[in-house]
């Protein structure tokens, strides 16, 4: 038995598992373990994703009381979906469970294990995604909110400028270290699914980073670390996702922004700023690290204003 990313993995399954004739009582649990290992190693997914898949699949197996692949039926899935819905989970959250189950079923099919076809599971319909956005004025106030020359202020200023310059996810920003070469005004980042993309530094972000790094005196390899009262041990630790979210929230309040502002809201601002200034959708997709351009298309609403202006300028000139 071993521990991996908070997941307890049992010893390797018996070879009999592959035969389909000699079924063990815990066959699905062992197949789930193999699926999670496959998702981590072959698919290159992050441990956080693995842990979520483990939680979603465990919920299904515990509720449905199924132990063998052929016991996963339309009826078992239907009853599980009713259970999720009656727990008052929103449709988007319910879909997380279903996506994990579909991925598991696809894996079983690739192993030639008879079970419910993944395509039999349809995701719940969700409303059109609404973006949390701040105005250009609010964004400017947010970026200008860190005032002063203390190391903490310099760090926080660098964090905000880096978010808006690159569109990084908070997990990607947390992964940066001091070995990153910022002199070329661009650097590579490994994002979701282990995919590498190039992001670019604005002059403001480069200046903020240089001021912060010049003031640093600790030997920690992480780019952003605890400072002052944040330090709970002898040495400063890297900032966590939650710490960075708190920093962004702090300066949003300081800037007088009444809306909820998160690192992802700044990522939205990065994308909408590019599109509203003429960038094409494919370029924005690459800069954001989206696997599908469909995901990027949620930002196309920013062109509505430009379309309105075009309509006003060019429509019905004959009636003027």
C-alpha positions in Angstrom: 0.0 0.0 0.0 1.3 3.5 -0.8 0.1 7.1 -0.6 0.0 9.2 -3.7 -1.3 12.8 -3.6 -3.6 12.0 -0.7 -4.9 8.8 -2.5 -4.3 5.5 -0.9 -3.4 3.0 -3.5 -3.6 -0.7 -2.9 -1.1 -3.3 -4.1 -1.2 -4.2 -7.8 -4.3 -6.1 -8.8 -4.2 -9.8 -9.5 -3.5 -10.9 -13.1 -6.9 -12.6 -13.0 -8.5 -9.2 -13.2 -7.9 -9.1 -17.0 -9.7 -12.4 -17.8 -13.2 -11.2 -17.2 -14.1 -14.7 -15.8 -12.5 -14.7 -12.4 -14.0 -11.6 -10.8 -12.9 -10.3 -7.5 -15.2 -8.4 -5.1 -13.1 -5.2 -5.3 -12.5 -5.3 -9.1 -13.8 -1.8 -9.8 -11.8 -0.4 -7.0 -8.6 -1.9 -8.5 -9.6 -0.8 -12.0 -10.2 2.7 -10.6 -6.7 2.7 -9.1 -5.2 1.7 -12.4 -7.2 4.4 -14.2 -6.0 7.1 -11.8 -2.4 6.0 -12.4 -2.9 6.0 -16.1 -4.4 9.5 -15.9 -1.5 10.8 -13.9 1.3 9.1 -15.9 0.1 8.6 -19.5 -2.2 11.6 -19.6 0.0 13.8 -17.5 -2.8 15.3 -15.4 -2.0 17.2 -12.2 -2.4 15.5 -8.8 -5.2 17.9 -8.0 -7.1 16.5 -11.0 -6.3 12.9 -9.9 -7.6 13.6 -6.4 -10.8 15.1 -7.8 -11.4 12.1 -10.2 -10.8 9.8 -7.2 -13.4 11.6 -5.2 -16.0 11.7 -7.9 -15.6 8.0 -8.9 -15.6 6.9 -5.2 -18.9 8.8 -4.8 -20.4 6.8 -7.7 -19.1 3.4 -6.6 -20.2 4.0 -3.0 -23.7 5.1 -4.0 -24.3 2.5 -6.8 -22.8 -0.4 -4.8 -21.3 -1.8 -7.9 -18.2 -4.0 -7.8 -17.8 -5.2 -11.4 -17.7 -3.3 -14.7 -20.8 -5.0 -16.1 -22.8 -3.8 -13.1 -22.4 -0.2 -14.3 -25.7 0.2 -16.1 -28.0 3.0 -17.4 -30.2 2.5 -14.4 -27.3 2.8 -11.9 -26.1 6.0 -13.6 -29.7 7.4 -13.7 -30.2 6.8 -9.9 -26.8 8.4 -9.2 -27.7 11.4 -11.2 -31.0 11.7 -9.2 -29.0 11.5 -6.0 -26.6 14.2 -7.1 -29.5 16.5 -8.1 -31.3 16.0 -4.9 -28.2 17.0 -3.0 -28.9 20.4 -4.5 -25.6 20.5 -6.4 -25.7 22.9 -9.4 -25.6 21.4 -12.9 -22.0 22.3 -13.4 -20.8 20.5 -10.3 -23.0 17.5 -11.2 -21.2 17.4 -14.6 -17.8 17.1 -12.8 -18.9 13.7 -11.5 -20.3 12.6 -14.9 -17.1 13.7 -16.7 -15.0 11.6 -14.3 -17.3 8.6 -14.8 -17.2 9.0 -18.6 -13.4 9.1 -18.6 -13.3 6.0 -16.5 -15.6 4.1 -18.8 -13.6 5.2 -21.9 -10.5 3.8 -20.1 -12.3 0.5 -19.5 -13.3 0.3 -23.1 -9.7 0.8 -24.2 -8.8 -2.1 -22.0 -11.4 -4.2 -23.7 -13.4 -4.5 -20.5 -17.1 -4.9 -21.0 -19.1 -2.1 -19.4 -21.5 0.7 -20.1 -20.5 2.7 -23.2 -19.2 6.2 -22.2 -21.4 7.9 -24.8 -24.5 6.7 -23.0 -23.8 9.3 -20.3 -25.0 12.8 -21.3 -24.0 15.8 -19.4 -26.5 18.0 -17.8 -27.4 21.2 -19.7 -26.0 24.3 -18.1 -26.8 27.9 -18.8 -24.4 30.0 -20.8 -21.3 30.8 -18.8 -21.3 34.3 -17.3 -17.9 35.9 -17.0 -17.0 37.9 -13.9 -15.5 41.0 -15.2 -14.2 44.4 -14.0 -14.1 47.6 -16.0 -10.9 49.1 -17.4 -11.0 51.8 -14.8 -11.4 49.2 -12.0 -8.5 47.2 -13.4 -6.3 50.3 -13.5 -7.2 51.0 -9.8 -6.4 47.4 -8.9 -3.0 47.5 -10.5 -2.2 50.8 -8.9 -3.4 49.8 -5.5 0.0 48.5 -4.1 1.7 51.7 -3.0 5.1 51.8 -1.3 8.6 50.5 -1.4 8.4 47.7 1.2 9.3 44.2 0.0 5.7 43.0 0.5 4.3 45.8 -1.6 6.9 45.2 -4.3 5.9 41.5 -4.3 2.2 42.2 -4.5 2.7 44.7 -7.3 4.7 42.1 -9.2 2.0 39.5 -8.7 -0.8 41.8 -10.0 1.2 43.0 -13.0 2.3 39.5 -13.9 -1.3 38.2 -13.8 -2.5 40.9 -16.2 0.5 40.8 -18.5 0.5 37.0 -19.0 -3.0 35.7 -18.2 -1.5 33.0 -16.0 -3.7 30.7 -14.0 -3.0 31.0 -10.2 -1.6 27.5 -10.1 0.8 28.4 -12.9 2.0 31.6 -11.1 2.5 29.5 -7.9 4.8 27.2 -9.9 7.3 29.9 -11.0 10.7 30.0 -9.5 13.6 32.4 -9.4 15.4 30.5 -12.2 12.9 31.9 -14.7 14.6 34.2 -17.1 12.6 37.4 -17.4 15.2 39.3 -19.4 13.8 38.3 -22.8 10.3 39.6 -21.9 8.9 36.1 -22.4 9.1 32.7 -20.8 7.6 29.3 -21.1 5.0 27.9 -18.6 3.7 24.4 -18.2 0.0 24.6 -17.9 -3.0 22.2 -17.7 -2.2 18.7 -19.0 1.5 19.4 -18.9 1.2 21.6 -22.1 3.8 24.2 -22.5 3.1 27.7 -23.9 4.9 31.0 -24.1 3.7 34.0 -22.2 4.9 37.6 -22.6 5.9 40.4 -20.1 4.7 43.9 -20.5 7.1 46.7 -19.6 5.1 47.3 -16.4 5.3 43.7 -15.3 9.0 43.4 -16.1 9.7 46.6 -14.1 7.7 45.3 -11.1 9.4 41.9 -11.2 12.9 43.4 -11.3 12.2 45.8 -8.4 10.8 42.9 -6.3 13.7 40.5 -7.2 16.3 43.1 -6.5 14.8 43.6 -3.0 14.7 39.9 -2.2 17.4 38.7 0.2 16.2 35.1 1.0 17.5 32.0 -0.7 14.1 30.4 -1.5 13.8 29.1 -5.1 10.1 30.1 -5.4 9.4 33.3 -7.2 6.8 34.5 -4.7 7.3 33.8 -1.0 5.9 34.8 2.4 7.1 38.1 3.8 7.1 39.5 7.3 4.3 38.4 9.5 3.2 35.8 6.9 6.2 33.7 7.8 5.3 31.0 10.3 8.6 29.1 10.3 12.3 30.0 10.2 12.4 30.3 6.5 9.7 31.9 4.2 7.6 29.4 2.3 6.3 29.7 -1.2 2.9 31.5 -1.5 0.0 29.1 -1.8 -2.9 29.5 -4.2 -5.1 30.6 -1.2 -2.5 33.2 -0.2 -2.4 34.8 -3.6 -6.2 34.8 -3.8 -6.2 36.8 -0.5 -3.6 39.2 -1.9 -5.8 40.0 -4.9 -8.9 40.3 -2.8 -7.1 42.7 -0.4 -6.1 45.1 -3.2 -9.5 44.9 -4.8 -11.0 46.2 -1.6 -8.3 48.8 -1.3 -9.1 50.0 -4.8 -12.7 50.4 -3.9 -14.0 47.6 -6.2 -17.3 46.2 -4.9 -17.2 43.1 -7.0 -15.5 39.8 -6.1 -12.1 39.9 -7.7 -9.9 36.8 -8.0 -6.8 35.9 -10.1 -9.2 34.3 -12.6 -11.0 37.6 -13.0 -7.7 39.2 -13.9 -7.2 36.4 -16.4 -10.6 37.3 -17.9 -9.5 40.9 -18.1 -6.3 39.8 -19.9 -8.3 38.0 -22.6 -11.0 40.6 -23.1 -8.3 43.4 -23.3 -6.6 41.5 -26.1 -9.8 40.9 -28.1 -11.2 44.4 -27.7 -7.9 45.7 -29.1 -8.1 43.6 -32.2 -6.4 40.3 -31.3 -7.7 37.3 -33.1 -9.4 34.4 -31.2 -6.8 31.8 -32.1 -3.9 33.9 -30.7 -5.9 34.5 -27.5 -6.5 30.8 -27.3 -2.8 30.1 -27.5 -1.9 32.8 -24.9 -4.4 31.4 -22.5 -3.4 27.8 -23.0 -6.9 26.6 -23.9 -7.0 23.2 -25.4 -10.1 24.1 -27.4 -11.0 27.3 -29.1 -14.6 26.7 -27.9 -13.4 27.6 -24.4 -11.9 30.9 -25.7 -15.2 31.8 -27.5 -16.8 32.8 -24.2 -14.8 36.0 -24.5 -16.2 37.1 -27.8 -18.9 39.1 -26.1 -16.3 41.9 -25.9 -16.8 42.5 -29.6 -20.4 43.4 -29.0 -19.6 47.0 -28.4 -17.6 47.2 -31.6 -20.4 45.6 -33.5 -22.8 48.1 -32.1 -20.6 50.9 -33.2 -20.3 49.4 -36.7 -24.0 49.1 -36.9 -24.6 52.6 -35.8 -22.0 54.0 -38.2 -22.9 52.0 -41.4 -26.6 50.9 -41.1 -29.5 52.6 -42.9 -27.5 55.5 -44.3 -30.2 55.9 -47.0 -32.6 57.1 -44.4 -30.4 59.8 -42.9 
